[in-house]
Amino acid sequence: MADDEDAESPVEGINGAGPVPPDAGPFPVSRGLPVLGPTPFPAPGAVGISPLLFEPAESTPLDDEENGDAIPPAPLWAMKSRAHGRRLPPDDPGFIAARTGSDDGTVYLIDDGPRHCMIGRRVGRSPDGCVYCLVARIPIGRAQDLVLGDVGPQDAFADARDIALCGVYSADRASNVILVQHYRHLSDVPADYLPPSPFIEFT
């Protein structure tokens, strides 16, 4: 359900002229983040537990044509699952589907109603194929600063609210997004989950 403030008239979007094409600067498009070697610590609440809790007969596929290649499926669906507001249509000036930063510092953004954005980053992956993403909600002004480069990706979560680690699992017949851990404060988030920490291969 959208916040009351999100019911107001939308403010001008980041690009100020309509939808953000996936290859428009300053949002460089990369085809994936580097995968580094194993690390000894697992995601909270994920030790020995497969995130595929059940396999429904039907499941929403992890793809989204309106966002193109701007955002990979895992962070996109993690952000959508934690969004508060109703997303704007692609032809609305406030529609956002963008990325900023590069390599392990890449942060993804989508609009969350007219006054907020969801941000997310890929934290790591477990052997069963689950991709873990850190997502949160920020004011749209903060999102503008990120995209314009006034704030670096390493500070993307500094003013974030409703911070969560989500697991995104996609199989041949089912796709699930699960909440692994909710964080009340940024100080509760492990430093290894924040940009520009390396992508983790959980063991």
URUR-V251907 format. One record per backbone hydrogen bond with DSSP energy under -1.0 kcal/mol. CO is the residue of the C=O (numbers start at 1). NH is the residue of the N-H. Records with the same first field share a line. If there is no record, write none. Layout:
CO->NH / NH
This chain:
4->7
5->8
21->24
24->27
43->46
46->49
51->53
61->63
64->67
65->68
67->70
72->76
73->77
74->78
75->79
76->80
77->81
89->92
92->95
96->111
98->109
100->107
102->105
103->106
107->100
108->120
109->98
110->118
115->140
116->112
117->138
118->110
119->136
120->108
121->134
123->200
124->132
125->202
126->129
130->126
131->168
132->123 / 124
133->166
134->121
135->164
136->119
137->161
138->117
139->143
140->144
141->145
142->146
143->147
144->148
145->150 / 151
152->155
153->156
155->158
157->160
161->137
163->183
164->135
165->180 / 181
166->133
167->178
168->131
169->176
174->171
176->169
178->167
181->165
185->188
186->189
190->193
191->194
194->197
200->125
201->39
